[in-house]
Structure formats: C-alpha cells, structure tokens
Amino acid sequence: MIRWPRRGYQHFWSSVEVDGVALSATAKGTVDSPAADASVETRASWVAAGVVLFIFTFSYGAPLIAPVALKAIAADLGTTRSVPALANALAWLGSGAGALAFGWIAERFGIRRTAVFGAIMIGAGLALASKGGTWELLIGHGVLIGLLGGGATNVPLIIYISRWFDRRRGSAVALISCGQYIAGVLWPPLIALGIEHLGWRPTMLMFGVASGVCMVLAALLFLRPVPDSVRALDEGDAHRAPALAMSPPFGFRAALHCRVLLLRNRWRCRRPIWSPSAAILASPRREAR
C-alpha cells in the first residue's frame, strides 16, 4: 500500500511510504531507499565500455574505404564517382535499418553472438566488395557491412553498455560514441597510404580481414552478460534491483525508436554521403568526371 504525506504541495514528493518502507527525496531530486547506495557500476563496466569503443573503431571504419578510394574505385570500375559514394550511403542506411531487427535478436540470443555475427558480416562485406564489380561493391556495403554488420553491432552495443551503468550512463555512452570519430581520424590516412602502395582492392581486403578478426576476438573474450541486478529489473523484479528501479527505462526497444527517428531525418537529406566522418573526406566541389 502506498501512503502519501498529508502536507502542502511543496512537500508532496518529499516523502512517500510504500508497504511500510519510507522513501524520501533529497534536495538534488534523487531517491533514498534501503538499497539506494547499490550500483551496478564496477571496474568491469568501464572495461566493457573500452571493449565496445575498440569494436566501434573498426565497425565505423569499414565504410570509410569507399569515400577515401572514391577516385580509384570509379576509375577501376569504369563508373562515375557516385557509385562508391552510393555504396557508402547504403552502408549507413543498411546499418540503421538492420538495427530494427537486431535489437530483438540481441535480446533473444545475447549480445556476444550478435556482435560476433556482425563482425563476420563486416569482414565478409569488405572481402566481397574488394573482389567484384559494381554490384558486389553495392551489395557488400549495403547488405553485409550495413544491414547485417552495422545493424548487429552499433545500436545493440550502445544499449548493452547502457545496462552496465546507472550513475555515469551518459558519460559511458558518450565515450563509446567517440568510436566513430576515432575511426574518422585514425583510418583514412592509413587507408590512403595502402591505396597508394597496394591499390584499393588489397587495402579493402586486408582491412576486412583485420577488422573481422579483431572484432570477433574482442567480442568473444570480453563481452560478458550484464549484471544480475539489471536482468532482474528487466524481468520486472524491482526488489532485487531497488537502486535501478528509479532510473529511466532504456532498453533495446527504446533504441529502435531512436533509430526510426534517425532514419527519417537522414532520408530527408537524401545525399550520397551524409555520415559526419565521410563528409569530412568527401570534397564539396563538383569535379569533372
């Protein structure tokens, strides 16, 4: 039974009694409970965030080869530069669309299997794109790298990390989100160097193999299930996780809703390249083809 205080409006939320247990709000707006000091954050939480940041550095770097090798790919395939630009756009569009399905898949089969599958698909997509022509380039980026690769890694891993934190969740999500920008700074110079000495096909193949191996090993060795208290809260047993019961719900379904809004906004742009890191690499001038 919930017993509300018989005081003025300004004290309405200051004290509430639930089944004989008093819950009081502090001046900062937090709630004190018998287990308010309990937290799921440990050293393992930051280790998991570091591992996801490492994975994102490779997963966000895979679509960057097409804009870096824009001229080389177009010359080799005998097409306009809009074809490799379209491949890059399909990778990001497929990543957003894939998250709609892989959110549910990650809940059902676990984040480790989902991330390993995504890593293999990213490596396979780069390998396919490096060995074929125009259609292989588009299918490898849109379906394998984007739909099945990025969709299985990006959003599911962000939500996975959010479940490891309850006090510094915003800082943790911001940390792993830097993977996209680290990839945009780290990989383009190395990719350009490889294209200059080896060509775009060997460079793309080597990056696909390296990224697939590194991401799979990181997922298998370091991605662990979320703490028991978080799983208890997900199953509706708030008594086993009272410190998290007052935190806002943030699961895979919420991430899918955010992804729908992101896809809608990106579709309105309708540009061949609209990734922040790829936009830096693309020249804004219209050059003669």
Secondary structure, DSSP 8 states (H G I E B T S, - for coil): -EE---S-GGGTTTEEEETTEEEEE-TTS-EE-TTTT--S--HHHHHHHHHHHHHHHHHTTGGGHHHHTHHHHHHHHTS-THHHHHHHHHHHHHHHHHHHHHHHHHHHH-HHHHHHHHHHHHHHHHHHHHHS-HHHHHHIIIIIIIIIIIHHHHHHHHHHHHTT-SSSHHHHHHHHHTHHHHHHHHHHHHHHHHHHHT-HHHHHHHHHHHHHHHHHHHHHHH-----HHHHHHHTT-GGG-TTTTTS----HHHHHHHHHHHHHHHHHH--S---HHHHHHS-SS----
